Amino acid sequence: MLVDKLALFTAVGLAPLFAAAQLSGSVGPLTSASTKAATKTCNVLDYGAKADKSTDLGVPLASAFAACKSGGLVYIPEGDYAMSTWVKLAEGEAWALQLDGTIYRDSTEGGNMIMIEHSTDFEMFSSNSKGAIQGLGYELHKDDNYSGPRLLRVWDVTDFSVHDIILVDSPAFHFSIDTCTNGEVYNMAIRGGNHGGLDGIDVWSDNIWIHDVEVTNKDECVTVKSPAHNILVENIYCNLSGGCGMGSFGTDTNVTDITYRNIYTWNSNNMMLIKSNGGSGFIENVVLENFIGHGNAYSLDVDSAWSSMSTVAGDGIQMSNVTIKNWKGTEAYGLTRGPIKMICPTGAPCYDITIEDFAMWTEEGSVQWYSCQSAYGSGFCLKDSDDHAAYSVTTTTVSVAPSGYSAATMASDLTTDFGTAVSIPIPTIPTSFYPGATPYSALMSLSSSGTSHGTPVASTARATSAATSVVKSSSSYSTSEYVAATGAAEFVATTSVSSAQKQITSAAGSSGSSGKHNQGGQWQGLGRGESQEQDQDSCQA
């Protein structure tokens, strides 16, 4: 039977959450995992699975899903499972996947080890916050083979969440969120090899909230691709990673209403890279706020002539209404890679760009530069003009450190990467992802009621966070957003799920649009002293 810790969760209900800023409405599953488990529970052990790290989990997992796909909870208990048959879990409705054990890759086939597709009201989680997929990518990478499988992909999934899951050493990408709607991803640790093409999280979807995630790799940390609308990314820990980004972008780019907030980047390739080379379309309504960086090769890098991708036909991607504020910390060497690089396309100049409260300084040397091309707005090297004509690169060199650039570090900052030739250990999910910021939801393993392992359970963390999550970052909201968010949060605690959800959603504003993914992009990361021209971009998303 289900443990008592579900009582509060069931009483409050699972109102899909809305976080202020760029989301267009509520996110997350429509029904709780406890409700799903009460409907039906399908334990993979009952379908032939064995926690012996030898028997293939794939077929039993597919069978368990088939039995619970119309409503229920698929349960993978604690233990070690080998997986040699990849699964496509399609057409599910009101179902959950509880992964409390560890899945080990046991095949070299490409594709996706676990793919969730064409589903609604879905939740994937671990009740002990230890559930993991170990890709053992080093077995392939040590022979320079990067054509193995991805670990996890959700495609055309609506009203869902993925949380308290660990993804380790993928042979290729770790987690892709492909053409989904109303999703929440949180409380995750992703740890990959030190090589390009091992992306952390890639998202091209509508109305997605990604928060409280740590990524170690040498490629994308959390990156938005096209098309994407109403994406909120916050409390992200890029811990010796490629760094966060947007792109790469090609033809018909359509990216709107994107917020990155509370992004901590340590010893990575960049703090934010927006990359394209030719192409067409637009990026608009973007906020990049509260960034802390230390020892990164690049800081703010908008590159419309990104040499690591082939040139695409078109005048370029036009960016507008972009706010960059409250950036602190240091870059590795400001003389060769200054902290502000805004290289917009001459055929489609950027406009309405604001850079404010931006204080970065070089760790090596005593000089740094800011560089802009065809970029209009206010702050630093941006031109303040309404004509928006193309102009060549202008560079401002400074030799005095800006005031207030010092910034906090994190206790778990890594000093060395994990290479590509040895096994990468499975980490624990951290309880802090950005200095001074409290995660929106406690780890399930730390929930106040405790967890009785060996029994399928559902998330209780969402019950208590539903009344508080929308106000945790109130200092970053406008007055109207804060009032709407706090009012909605109080309402969740005192009224029915349906009426609270309506009020929360009403605070969101306009709806996002949907579309088909048309241009992926991964990039091979660079470390200190390496040139960006060494990177490669060859997404097969």
Secondary structure in CASP SS format (residue, H / E / C, confidence):
PFRMAT SS
TARGET T0000
AUTHOR 0000-0000-0000
METHOD secondary structure of the structure
MODEL  1
M C 1.00
L C 1.00
V C 1.00
D C 1.00
K C 1.00
L H 1.00
A H 1.00
L H 1.00
F H 1.00
T H 1.00
A H 1.00
V H 1.00
G C 1.00
L C 1.00
A C 1.00
P C 1.00
L E 1.00
F C 1.00
A C 1.00
A C 1.00
A C 1.00
Q C 1.00
L C 1.00
S C 1.00
G C 1.00
S C 1.00
V E 1.00
G C 1.00
P C 1.00
L C 1.00
T C 1.00
S C 1.00
A H 1.00
S H 1.00
T H 1.00
K H 1.00
A H 1.00
A H 1.00
T H 1.00
K C 1.00
T E 1.00
C E 1.00
N E 1.00
V H 1.00
L H 1.00
D H 1.00
Y H 1.00
G C 1.00
A C 1.00
K C 1.00
A C 1.00
D C 1.00
K C 1.00
S C 1.00
T C 1.00
D E 1.00
L C 1.00
G H 1.00
V H 1.00
P H 1.00
L H 1.00
A H 1.00
S H 1.00
A H 1.00
F H 1.00
A H 1.00
A H 1.00
C H 1.00
K C 1.00
S C 1.00
G C 1.00
G E 1.00
L E 1.00
V E 1.00
Y E 1.00
I E 1.00
P C 1.00
E C 1.00
G C 1.00
D E 1.00
Y E 1.00
A E 1.00
M E 1.00
S C 1.00
T C 1.00
W C 1.00
V E 1.00
K E 1.00
L E 1.00
A E 1.00
E C 1.00
G C 1.00
E E 1.00
A E 1.00
W E 1.00
A E 1.00
L E 1.00
Q E 1.00
L E 1.00
D C 1.00
G C 1.00
T E 1.00
I E 1.00
Y E 1.00
R E 1.00
D C 1.00
S C 1.00
T C 1.00
E C 1.00
G C 1.00
G C 1.00
N E 1.00
M E 1.00
I E 1.00
M E 1.00
I E 1.00
E E 1.00
H E 1.00
S E 1.00
T E 1.00
D E 1.00
F E 1.00
E E 1.00
M E 1.00
F E 1.00
S C 1.00
S C 1.00
N C 1.00
S C 1.00
K C 1.00
G C 1.00
A E 1.00
I E 1.00
Q E 1.00
G C 1.00
L C 1.00
G C 1.00
Y H 1.00
E H 1.00
L H 1.00
H H 1.00
K C 1.00
D C 1.00
D C 1.00
N C 1.00
Y C 1.00
S C 1.00
G C 1.00
P C 1.00
R E 1.00
L E 1.00
L E 1.00
R E 1.00
V E 1.00
W E 1.00
D E 1.00
V E 1.00
T E 1.00
D E 1.00
F E 1.00
S E 1.00
V E 1.00
H E 1.00
D E 1.00
I E 1.00
I E 1.00
L E 1.00
V E 1.00
D C 1.00
S C 1.00
P C 1.00
A C 1.00
F C 1.00
H C 1.00
F E 1.00
S E 1.00
I E 1.00
D E 1.00
T E 1.00
C E 1.00
T E 1.00
N E 1.00
G E 1.00
E E 1.00
V E 1.00
Y E 1.00
N E 1.00
M E 1.00
A E 1.00
I E 1.00
R E 1.00
G C 1.00
G C 1.00
N C 1.00
H C 1.00
G C 1.00
G C 1.00
L C 1.00
D C 1.00
G C 1.00
I E 1.00
D E 1.00
V E 1.00
W E 1.00
S E 1.00
D E 1.00
N E 1.00
I E 1.00
W E 1.00
I E 1.00
H E 1.00
D E 1.00
V E 1.00
E E 1.00
V E 1.00
T E 1.00
N C 1.00
K C 1.00
D C 1.00
E E 1.00
C E 1.00
V E 1.00
T E 1.00
V E 1.00
K C 1.00
S E 1.00
P C 1.00
A E 1.00
H E 1.00
N E 1.00
I E 1.00
L E 1.00
V E 1.00
E E 1.00
N E 1.00
I E 1.00
Y E 1.00
C E 1.00
N E 1.00
L C 1.00
S C 1.00
G C 1.00
G E 1.00
C E 1.00
G E 1.00
M E 1.00
G E 1.00
S E 1.00
F E 1.00
G C 1.00
T C 1.00
D C 1.00
T E 1.00
N E 1.00
V E 1.00
T E 1.00
D E 1.00
I E 1.00
T E 1.00
Y E 1.00
R E 1.00
N E 1.00
I E 1.00
Y E 1.00
T E 1.00
W E 1.00
N C 1.00
S C 1.00
N C 1.00
N C 1.00
M C 1.00
M E 1.00
L E 1.00
I E 1.00
K E 1.00
S E 1.00
N E 1.00
G E 1.00
G C 1.00
S C 1.00
G E 1.00
F E 1.00
I E 1.00
E E 1.00
N E 1.00
V E 1.00
V E 1.00
L E 1.00
E E 1.00
N E 1.00
F E 1.00
I E 1.00
G E 1.00
H E 1.00
G E 1.00
N E 1.00
A C 1.00
Y C 1.00
S C 1.00
L E 1.00
D E 1.00
V E 1.00
D E 1.00
S C 1.00
A E 1.00
W C 1.00
S C 1.00
S C 1.00
M C 1.00
S C 1.00
T C 1.00
V E 1.00
A C 1.00
G C 1.00
D C 1.00
G C 1.00
I C 1.00
Q E 1.00
M E 1.00
S E 1.00
N E 1.00
V E 1.00
T E 1.00
I E 1.00
K E 1.00
N E 1.00
W E 1.00
K E 1.00
G E 1.00
T E 1.00
E E 1.00
A C 1.00
Y C 1.00
G C 1.00
L C 1.00
T C 1.00
R C 1.00
G C 1.00
P C 1.00
I E 1.00
K E 1.00
M E 1.00
I E 1.00
C C 1.00
P C 1.00
T C 1.00
G C 1.00
A C 1.00
P C 1.00
C E 1.00
Y E 1.00
D E 1.00
I E 1.00
T E 1.00
I E 1.00
E E 1.00
D E 1.00
F E 1.00
A E 1.00
M E 1.00
W E 1.00
T E 1.00
E C 1.00
E C 1.00
G C 1.00
S C 1.00
V C 1.00
Q E 1.00
W E 1.00
Y E 1.00
S E 1.00
C E 1.00
Q E 1.00
S C 1.00
A E 1.00
Y E 1.00
G E 1.00
S E 1.00
G C 1.00
F C 1.00
C C 1.00
L C 1.00
K E 1.00
D C 1.00
S C 1.00
D C 1.00
D C 1.00
H C 1.00
A C 1.00
A C 1.00
Y C 1.00
S C 1.00
V C 1.00
T E 1.00
T E 1.00
T E 1.00
T E 1.00
V E 1.00
S C 1.00
V C 1.00
A C 1.00
P C 1.00
S C 1.00
G C 1.00
Y C 1.00
S C 1.00
A C 1.00
A C 1.00
T C 1.00
M C 1.00
A C 1.00
S C 1.00
D C 1.00
L C 1.00
T C 1.00
T C 1.00
D C 1.00
F C 1.00
G C 1.00
T C 1.00
A C 1.00
V C 1.00
S C 1.00
I C 1.00
P C 1.00
I C 1.00
P C 1.00
T C 1.00
I C 1.00
P C 1.00
T C 1.00
S C 1.00
F C 1.00
Y C 1.00
P C 1.00
G C 1.00
A C 1.00
T C 1.00
P C 1.00
Y C 1.00
S C 1.00
A C 1.00
L C 1.00
M H 1.00
S H 1.00
L H 1.00
S C 1.00
S C 1.00
S C 1.00
G C 1.00
T C 1.00
S C 1.00
H C 1.00
G C 1.00
T C 1.00
P C 1.00
V C 1.00
A C 1.00
S C 1.00
T C 1.00
A H 1.00
R H 1.00
A H 1.00
T H 1.00
S H 1.00
A C 1.00
A C 1.00
T C 1.00
S H 1.00
V H 1.00
V H 1.00
K C 1.00
S C 1.00
S H 1.00
S H 1.00
S H 1.00
Y C 1.00
S C 1.00
T H 1.00
S H 1.00
E H 1.00
Y H 1.00
V H 1.00
A H 1.00
A H 1.00
T H 1.00
G H 1.00
A H 1.00
A H 1.00
E H 1.00
F H 1.00
V H 1.00
A H 1.00
T H 1.00
T C 1.00
S C 1.00
V H 1.00
S H 1.00
S H 1.00
A H 1.00
Q H 1.00
K H 1.00
Q H 1.00
I H 1.00
T H 1.00
S H 1.00
A C 1.00
A C 1.00
G C 1.00
S C 1.00
S C 1.00
G C 1.00
S C 1.00
S C 1.00
G C 1.00
K C 1.00
H C 1.00
N C 1.00
Q E 1.00
G C 1.00
G C 1.00
Q C 1.00
W C 1.00
Q C 1.00
G C 1.00
L C 1.00
G C 1.00
R C 1.00
G C 1.00
E C 1.00
S C 1.00
Q H 1.00
E H 1.00
Q H 1.00
D C 1.00
Q C 1.00
D C 1.00
S C 1.00
C C 1.00
Q C 1.00
A C 1.00
END
